[in-house]
Amino acid sequence: MQPILGPGDYFGHKRRSYEIPGARFTEMAYSPSFNIPRHAHECAFFGLVLEGAYTETYERRTRECGPSTLLFHPEAEAHSEVHQDVVVRIFSVEPAVHWFEQARDRTSRLNQPFASQGGPLVQIANRLYREFRQPDPLTPIALEGLLLELLATAGRLPANENAPRWLQQVRDILHDRFDELLSLQEISQLAGVHPAHLARSFRLHYHCTVGDYLRALRLDRACHDLVESDTPPGEIAVRIGYSDQSHFATAFKRRTGMTPGQYRKLFRNR
């Protein structure tokens, strides 16, 4: 029988935690190649990957989780994890049941697991983590406000729709070749569909344009390199296709809410 973990319980090593009335925040660390057996949680929670990468299996599906991935696990959802040969750190946000009850009176979206890479949800999660790591007398109020914003934004996500196989292939191409100068025409030829049909279908299923998705992947790579290496931000910018460091810094701050230097300082393993 699979274990069911209670409130605030996670596999791995607890680095730090913080509680406010109605919510619990925890940073967990996992040694390289750590495997988490199939299990469930008594309480629903969000998990922001701060460092490292792993493969998660849930509902007979798998997904790759790396830095700046925000995952939502409903209560009693069974899942397991296989970590790569790197240290993994995850920031967990566990609202009390009454927060979910209020949200679920208005939306069914929080009954389903999902993952978000970048975008508004990750921006809010980053702000939560910053408050968590740098608390002051107003932190409880700030955390409560951000938590409500996180729930409202997550609840407004469109319901999951199964993407056609060719569109999943497009997504794989983008992940494999995000650092190349790919045109919509070239991608549509690889997928065997018309560019206009590709553009419409991609927006329908992934809720952004192909160009926005590519930019997000490049900035996610920048997040990874800032945490995992000592490479100067200017070199990282060039590596992911930004010839202008100022443009890179603006795009990075728009996505994460922080400058590259602030992000590296906050998310570096300490």
C-alpha positions in Angstrom: 0.0 0.0 0.0 1.4 3.4 -1.0 2.2 5.8 1.9 0.1 9.0 2.4 2.1 11.8 3.8 0.6 14.2 6.3 0.6 18.0 6.3 4.1 19.4 5.9 5.6 15.9 5.4 7.9 15.2 2.4 10.7 12.8 1.5 14.2 14.3 1.6 15.9 16.7 3.9 14.0 19.7 5.3 16.3 22.8 5.0 13.9 25.4 6.4 10.2 26.0 6.9 7.8 28.9 7.7 4.2 28.9 8.7 1.4 31.5 8.8 -2.2 30.9 9.8 -3.6 28.8 7.0 -0.4 27.9 5.1 2.9 26.1 5.4 6.0 26.8 3.3 8.9 24.4 3.2 12.2 24.1 1.3 13.4 20.5 0.8 16.7 19.2 -0.5 17.4 15.8 -2.1 20.8 14.1 -2.6 21.8 13.2 -6.2 20.0 10.2 -7.8 17.4 10.2 -5.0 14.3 8.1 -5.9 11.0 8.8 -4.3 8.6 5.8 -4.3 5.0 6.1 -5.4 3.1 8.0 -2.7 0.4 10.6 -2.1 -0.1 13.6 0.1 -3.0 14.3 2.5 -3.0 18.0 1.5 -2.8 19.6 -1.9 0.4 21.7 -2.5 2.4 23.6 -5.1 6.1 22.7 -5.6 8.6 25.1 -7.2 11.8 23.4 -8.5 14.7 25.6 -7.4 17.6 23.5 -8.4 18.3 20.2 -10.2 16.0 18.0 -12.4 14.0 14.9 -12.1 11.3 12.8 -13.9 7.9 12.5 -12.2 5.4 9.8 -12.9 1.7 10.6 -12.2 -1.6 9.3 -13.5 0.2 6.9 -15.9 2.0 9.9 -17.4 5.5 11.3 -17.0 6.9 14.8 -17.1 10.3 16.4 -16.9 10.8 18.8 -14.0 13.7 21.3 -13.9 14.4 24.8 -12.5 11.5 27.3 -12.7 8.9 24.5 -13.0 5.9 24.9 -10.7 3.9 21.8 -10.1 0.5 21.4 -8.5 -0.4 18.2 -6.7 -4.0 17.8 -5.6 -4.6 15.9 -2.4 -4.4 12.1 -2.7 -2.8 12.3 -6.1 -0.3 9.4 -6.4 3.1 10.2 -7.9 6.8 9.1 -7.8 10.1 10.7 -8.8 13.4 9.6 -10.2 16.1 12.3 -9.7 19.1 12.9 -11.9 22.6 12.8 -10.5 22.4 16.3 -9.1 21.1 17.9 -5.9 17.5 18.8 -6.2 15.8 21.6 -4.1 12.0 22.2 -4.1 10.0 25.0 -2.4 6.6 23.7 -1.4 3.6 25.9 -0.7 0.8 24.1 1.2 -2.4 26.2 1.7 -4.9 25.0 4.3 -7.9 23.1 3.1 -10.3 26.1 3.5 -8.3 28.1 0.9 -8.9 25.3 -1.6 -12.5 25.0 -0.7 -13.1 28.6 -1.4 -11.3 28.4 -4.7 -13.1 25.1 -5.7 -16.5 26.7 -5.2 -15.6 28.8 -8.2 -13.4 26.6 -10.4 -12.7 22.9 -10.9 -9.1 23.5 -12.2 -7.6 22.9 -8.8 -8.9 19.3 -8.8 -6.3 18.4 -11.5 -2.5 18.1 -11.4 -0.6 20.4 -13.7 2.9 21.9 -14.3 3.8 25.4 -15.4 7.1 26.5 -16.8 7.5 30.2 -16.4 4.7 32.7 -16.8 2.6 34.4 -14.1 2.4 31.4 -11.8 6.1 30.9 -11.6 6.5 34.7 -11.1 4.2 34.6 -8.1 6.0 31.5 -6.7 9.3 33.3 -7.0 7.9 36.2 -5.0 6.7 33.8 -2.4 10.1 32.2 -2.2 11.8 35.6 -1.9 9.5 36.5 1.1 10.1 33.0 2.6 13.9 33.5 2.4 14.0 37.1 3.5 11.3 37.5 6.2 10.5 40.7 8.0 7.5 41.8 10.2 5.3 42.2 7.2 6.1 38.8 5.6 2.9 37.0 6.9 0.7 39.6 5.3 2.7 39.5 2.1 2.7 35.7 2.0 -1.1 35.6 2.5 -1.7 38.1 -0.4 0.6 36.2 -2.7 -1.0 32.9 -1.8 -4.4 34.2 -2.7 -3.0 35.5 -6.0 -1.4 32.1 -6.7 -4.7 30.3 -6.1 -6.7 32.7 -8.2 -4.2 32.6 -11.1 -4.1 28.8 -11.0 -7.8 28.5 -10.9 -8.2 30.5 -14.1 -6.0 28.2 -16.1 -8.0 26.4 -18.9 -8.8 22.8 -18.3 -6.3 20.3 -19.7 -6.9 19.2 -23.3 -5.0 16.3 -24.9 -2.8 17.7 -27.6 -2.6 15.8 -30.9 0.6 13.7 -31.4 2.0 16.1 -34.0 1.7 19.0 -31.6 3.5 17.1 -28.9 6.2 16.5 -31.5 6.4 20.2 -32.1 6.8 20.8 -28.3 9.6 18.2 -28.2 11.4 20.0 -31.1 11.2 23.3 -29.3 12.7 21.7 -26.1 15.5 20.0 -28.1 16.4 23.0 -30.3 15.3 26.1 -28.4 18.8 27.6 -28.8 18.5 27.6 -32.6 17.0 30.2 -34.9 13.9 28.2 -35.8 11.2 29.8 -37.9 7.5 28.9 -37.8 7.7 27.8 -41.4 10.5 25.3 -40.6 8.7 23.9 -37.5 5.5 23.5 -39.4 7.3 21.6 -42.2 8.9 19.2 -39.6 5.4 18.6 -38.2 3.7 18.3 -41.6 1.0 21.0 -41.0 0.3 24.4 -42.2 1.9 27.3 -40.2 -1.4 28.9 -39.5 -2.9 25.7 -38.2 0.2 25.2 -36.1 0.0 28.7 -34.6 -3.7 28.3 -33.7 -3.4 24.8 -32.3 -0.3 25.7 -30.2 -2.0 28.7 -28.6 -5.1 26.6 -27.9 -3.2 23.8 -26.1 -0.2 25.7 -24.5 -1.9 29.1 -24.0 0.9 31.1 -25.6 2.5 31.6 -29.1 5.3 29.5 -30.4 7.6 32.5 -30.1 6.6 33.1 -26.5 7.2 29.4 -25.7 10.7 29.6 -27.2 11.6 32.7 -25.3 10.4 31.1 -22.1 12.6 28.0 -22.7 15.6 30.2 -23.3 15.0 32.2 -20.2 14.5 29.0 -18.2 17.9 27.8 -19.5 19.3 31.2 -18.2 17.7 30.4 -14.8 19.4 27.0 -14.8 22.8 28.4 -15.8 22.6 31.2 -13.2 22.1 28.7 -10.4 24.3 25.8 -11.6 27.3 27.7 -12.9 29.5 30.8 -12.4 29.1 32.0 -16.0 28.6 35.8 -16.1 25.1 36.9 -17.1 26.4 38.5 -20.2 27.8 35.2 -21.5 24.6 33.4 -20.6 22.6 36.1 -22.5 24.6 35.5 -25.7 24.4 31.7 -25.3 20.6 31.8 -25.4 20.3 34.2 -28.3 20.4 37.7 -26.7 23.0 40.0 -28.3 21.9 42.9 -26.1 22.5 42.3 -22.3 20.1 45.1 -21.4 17.3 43.4 -23.5 18.1 40.1 -21.8 18.0 41.7 -18.3 14.6 43.3 -19.1 13.1 40.0 -20.4 14.5 38.1 -17.5 13.0 40.4 -14.9 9.7 40.4 -16.7 9.6 36.6 -16.4 11.0 36.1 -12.9 10.4 39.4 -11.2 14.2 39.7 -10.5 17.4 40.8 -12.2 19.8 37.9 -13.2 22.0 38.9 -10.3 19.2 38.9 -7.8 18.0 35.5 -9.0 21.5 34.0 -8.7 21.9 35.3 -5.2 18.5 34.1 -4.0 18.4 30.7 -5.6 22.0 29.6 -5.2 22.3 26.6 -2.8 23.4 27.9 0.6 
